[in-house]
């Protein structure tokens, strides 16, 4: 189990099947700072672990982070977003 360090907050992400089907490409939902962000690429510089729960989404990947940066990915299309997670 991962340990929280000072000034870190919980983040988690999972595959978003409805958004992926609607856009025709893989979409992940990254939960950070009380908001849901639809992204296409996640670059994670911190440790993560899987977590199972009874409600949807059943399997998530979670960790502790200090900062998450969101950027539009060049050449990936108008909706292509990259999230970078920092420890």
C-alpha positions in Angstrom: 0.0 0.0 0.0 1.3 3.4 -0.9 2.0 6.0 1.8 0.9 9.6 1.5 3.6 12.2 1.9 3.0 15.8 3.1 1.3 18.0 0.5 0.2 15.1 -1.6 -3.4 14.4 -2.7 -5.1 11.3 -4.0 -5.6 10.8 -7.7 -7.0 7.9 -9.7 -7.9 7.0 -13.2 -9.8 4.4 -15.2 -10.8 3.6 -18.8 -13.9 5.5 -20.0 -15.7 3.1 -22.4 -18.7 5.5 -23.3 -16.3 8.4 -24.1 -14.0 6.1 -26.0 -16.8 4.8 -28.1 -18.1 8.3 -28.8 -14.7 9.7 -29.8 -13.4 6.7 -31.6 -10.2 6.6 -29.6 -9.1 5.5 -26.1 -10.2 7.9 -23.4 -9.2 7.7 -19.7 -10.8 9.6 -16.9 -8.4 11.1 -14.4 -9.9 12.2 -11.1 -7.9 15.0 -9.5 -8.8 18.0 -7.3 -12.4 17.0 -7.0 -12.9 17.0 -10.8 -13.1 14.4 -13.6 -10.7 15.1 -16.5 -11.0 13.1 -19.8 -7.5 12.5 -21.1 -5.9 10.3 -23.8 -2.4 9.9 -22.4 -1.2 9.7 -18.8 2.5 10.1 -18.0 2.9 9.1 -14.4 6.0 9.9 -12.4 4.8 8.5 -9.1 3.9 5.1 -7.8 0.4 3.6 -8.4 -1.6 0.6 -7.2 -4.8 -1.0 -8.4 -7.9 -0.9 -6.3 -11.2 -2.9 -6.7 -14.6 -1.6 -5.6 -18.1 -2.8 -5.8 -19.5 0.1 -7.9 -18.5 1.3 -11.3 -15.7 1.6 -12.3 -14.8 -1.7 -10.7 -11.0 -1.4 -11.2 -9.1 1.8 -10.8 -5.4 2.8 -10.7 -4.7 5.2 -7.8 -1.8 6.9 -6.2 -0.6 10.1 -4.4 0.5 13.1 -6.2 1.6 16.7 -5.5 0.7 18.1 -8.9 -1.0 17.1 -12.2 -0.4 19.1 -15.4 -2.9 18.9 -18.3 -1.8 19.8 -21.9 -3.3 19.6 -25.3 -1.2 17.1 -27.2 0.3 18.5 -30.4 -0.7 16.6 -33.5 -3.2 14.4 -31.6 -6.3 16.2 -32.7 -8.3 19.0 -31.1 -9.5 16.9 -28.2 -6.3 15.0 -27.5 -5.1 15.8 -23.9 -2.0 14.5 -22.0 -1.9 14.5 -18.2 1.4 14.4 -16.4 1.3 13.3 -12.7 4.1 14.4 -10.4 5.0 12.9 -7.0 
